[in-house]
């Protein structure tokens, strides 16, 4: 995901990024219903890989929830 910059007002900071047409994992899950075992393994492995990468860069991410996990148009997180 490309990062273009940020803006802020008196209350919030807004990050400007490219549009990811796949949406977020929460909305996708609500749309398709429960994931089958293969889908669960696919998305679970990607989440683990994301956290391995972030930790290798000494980045701590504390707000893990499906609403914050974006899906690209290729189906990958």
C-alpha positions as CSV (number, residue, x, y, z in Angstrom):
1,X,0.0,0.0,0.0
2,X,1.4,3.3,-1.0
3,X,1.6,6.1,1.6
4,X,1.1,9.6,0.3
5,X,1.2,11.6,3.5
6,X,-1.0,12.8,6.3
7,X,-3.3,15.6,7.4
8,X,-4.5,16.6,10.8
9,X,-7.1,18.7,12.4
10,X,-7.6,19.6,16.0
11,X,-8.8,16.1,16.9
12,X,-7.6,13.5,14.4
13,X,-4.6,12.6,12.2
14,X,-5.6,11.3,8.7
15,X,-3.2,9.0,6.7
16,X,-3.5,9.4,2.9
17,X,-2.9,6.1,1.2
18,X,-3.8,4.4,-2.1
19,X,-7.2,2.9,-2.5
20,X,-7.4,-0.8,-1.9
21,X,-10.4,-2.1,-3.8
22,X,-10.7,-5.3,-1.8
23,X,-12.1,-3.5,1.3
24,X,-11.4,-4.7,4.8
25,X,-11.4,-8.2,6.3
26,X,-14.4,-7.5,8.6
27,X,-16.7,-6.5,5.8
28,X,-15.5,-9.3,3.6
29,X,-16.2,-11.9,6.4
30,X,-19.7,-10.5,7.0
31,X,-20.4,-10.8,3.2
32,X,-19.2,-14.4,2.7
33,X,-20.1,-15.8,6.1
34,X,-17.8,-18.2,8.0
35,X,-14.5,-19.0,6.3
36,X,-13.8,-22.6,5.4
37,X,-10.6,-24.2,6.8
38,X,-8.5,-23.3,3.7
39,X,-9.6,-19.6,3.8
40,X,-8.8,-19.5,7.5
41,X,-5.3,-20.9,7.0
42,X,-4.8,-18.5,4.0
43,X,-5.7,-15.4,6.0
44,X,-4.2,-16.6,9.2
45,X,-0.8,-17.2,7.6
46,X,-0.9,-13.7,6.1
47,X,-1.6,-12.1,9.4
48,X,1.3,-14.0,11.0
49,X,3.6,-12.9,8.2
50,X,2.5,-9.3,8.5
51,X,3.4,-9.3,12.2
52,X,6.7,-11.1,11.6
53,X,7.6,-8.3,9.2
54,X,6.5,-5.5,11.5
55,X,8.5,-7.0,14.4
56,X,11.6,-7.3,12.2
57,X,11.3,-3.5,11.7
58,X,10.8,-2.9,15.4
59,X,7.2,-1.7,14.8
60,X,4.6,-2.5,17.5
61,X,1.1,-2.7,16.3
62,X,-1.6,-2.7,19.0
63,X,-4.9,-2.3,17.1
64,X,-5.3,-5.6,15.4
65,X,-8.9,-6.1,14.4
66,X,-10.5,-7.2,11.1
67,X,-11.7,-3.7,10.4
68,X,-8.0,-2.6,10.2
69,X,-6.8,-5.4,7.9
70,X,-7.2,-4.3,4.3
71,X,-7.5,-6.7,1.3
72,X,-5.9,-5.8,-2.0
73,X,-7.6,-6.4,-5.4
74,X,-5.6,-9.6,-5.7
75,X,-7.1,-11.0,-2.5
76,X,-4.0,-10.7,-0.3
77,X,-3.9,-8.8,2.9
